[in-house]
Amino acid sequence: MGVVGRLLHDGKPLASVSVSMNTEDRSSEVFMRGFDVATDAEGRFKLPNIPPNNRFVLYTKMKEM
């Protein structure tokens, strides 16, 4: 499984922006992080090989936007 998306600002693609994802549950037994990619020239990104049956939070740094 994977997560795909497109990052836009005012309808325009954001290129070369870091997109990261962590598990929503921060307890040490299940916490996963390190799912990091950068958007392409069209603002698209793909996070491959995401473990199923978990809830994740997708984020980027505001200074990159």
Secondary structure, DSSP 8 states (H G I E B T S, - for coil): --EEEE-EETTEE--S-EEEEEES--STTT----EEEE--TTSEEEE----SS--EEEE--GGG-
